[in-house]
C-alpha cells in the first residue's frame, strides 16, 4: 500500500476515534434535556455527529498537510 493512502486512512481512522470520543462528552455537557434539539438530545446522534465532524476535520488535515509552502507561493 502506498504511504499516501496509508496516511489518509490513518487520519480517517483517527478522526473517527476522536470524534466518537468527543461526541458523548458533548452530549453530557452541552446536550439538550428538553428534547427539542435533534442532535444533542440523543446520545447516539451526538456520538455519530462527533464522528462525522472528526472524519471531516482529519480528512481535511490529511490532504492539506501534503501541500508544501513553496507550492502555495508560486
Beta strands, then each sheet from edge to edge (+ up, - down):
end
